[in-house]
Amino acid sequence: MKVKQAIRKIIILGGGTAGWMAAAALANNPVFAAIELCLVESDNIGTIGVGEGSTPHLKRFMDNLGISEKDWMERCHASYKTGIDFINWNGDGQQYFHPFYFQMDVKPAEIFFINANARRRGHGNAVKPDAFFSSGVLAKHNLSPRPNKAMPYINEYGYHFDATELANYLKDYACQRGVRQIIADVVEVSTTQHQQIETLNLANGERLSADFFIDASGFSAKLIHKALGVPFQSFAEELLNDSAVTVPVPVPALLDSTQTQQAKYHTRATALSAGWLWQIPLTHRLGNGYVYSSRHLSANAAAKELLHSVNLPESTQVRFLKLRVGVSDKAWHNNVLAIGLAQSFIEPLEATSIMMTQFTLERFMSLFERYQLNKQAETLSRQTLNQAVMQLVLGIKDYIQAHYVTSQRSEAYWVAARKVAISQRLTQLLQAWYQGEDFDLLLYQYDQQLAYFRPSWYALLAGMDYRDPKLKRPFEPISADITAQAISYCQTLVEQYFQPKHS
């Protein structure tokens, strides 16, 4: 079988977090050592990032680069993240915590699962995940998830950070390892008769050619969609939020406001009239953003609601963003790999955007050597990556939609959000939970297709108290003593390793 011509040069189009993550990851990978790496970005386009959160996957990414946590976090004004507090999603003033789960939580989590199953079958009171996971206890006490002494297991945590500074940090890292940065506007993209990208034509008349391209050009998707014409699947009718308005609050201002109890180590997601408000604590500011549906709320009304929610005057300057929600039919087509917003965007509710970029890059790097062997391997590599990316995107979409379709809020937006089309898989999962059936069996059957695992599904559905209030099915609840022991275990664990201040 004929061997393909080796790839000698890769161009990444677009900086920002996704582009520089790609540059840093490839520059650090010995597989790409003999390949010229170049990143082209415009200085006329700002990054979307206004303060971002991550899942625990980002720690592995930075560790693989050999980057000190202390070093990058200081530069990016980063804080640790224990999970997400969901506030008023049923319109009743209640809240629940979606924790990061790790091995020491296994036993108390099992007690939570039993109590949640009892509740949905008509036995016992509402049960929330907060007290059954160590990260929930940490959030309650506003404590960092970094232990003060050695633990028997590695705990899981994410980060909050300034996305612009993270991109700059990764840029320095990549450029120090030989990545060439070109600051220029791409005015035209040339393709071959076989629909391969051939050159990027710059505003200064220069033509850049390469063997392979990574499209990190954001929502514009200049290569994967505009040049190659790969179709885009819109999720606009399934996920209604298509806009955001943001405003940062500096730390000194927080100290003088009513927000002195603001979370330091977890994200807050507060439901509002036509979407939800994120609050992300960085070391130098609190990032606030209202993600909403423009079909249900005007931009000015959204800005007013945001500013009122964070106790700022209506004259405060805000920033408006438009969101393109959906996924490219293919993340990898011909000689282009799309990452970041050029590839897919659900919404920021569970901080999955950077995780999707990381997942795509790691899968691409693992397939790259095989991809270069021959035409058959090339085709199989693309198919493998595209299938994996699409499966993860659709799994994330199911989980995000579950937040909306289980809500009991009565505003027009929330009524519409409950009525959107959902997948057969999500329909079956929600029906099984609501009707008191074997939910865990379905989770097991769909295991390979789900982006989120058992603790997350239980946290959401029990946290929302999603159930049929008339249902009464046989179930033997666990004793109050065992439940109390599980809660006490988590509290003791935190006291032992994280030294909370008792309230």
Secondary structure, DSSP 8 states (H G I E B T S, - for coil): --------EEEEE--HHHHHHHHHHHHH-GGGTTSEEEEEE-TT---S-SSEE--THHHHHHHHTT--HHHHHHHTT-EEE-EEEEESTTSSS-EEEEE---GGGHHHHHHHHHHHHHHHTT-S----SGGGSHHHHHHHTT--SS-SS--SS----EEEE-HHHHHHHHHHHHHHTT-EEEE--EEEEEE-TTS-EEEEEETTS-EEE-SEEEE--GGG-IIIIIIT---EEE-TTTS---EEEEEEEEHHHHHTSS-TT--SSSEEEEEETTEEEEEEE-SSEEEEEEEE-TTTS-HHHHHHHHHHHTT--TTS--EEEE---EEES-SEETTEEE-GGGTEE--GGG--HHHHHHHHHHHHHHHHHHHTT-HHHHHHHHHHHHHHHHHHHHHHHHHHHHHHHT----SHHHHHHHTS---HHHHHHHHHHHTT--HHHHHHHTGGG-SS-HHHHHHHHHHTT-S-TT---------HHHHHHHHHHHHHHHHHHH-----
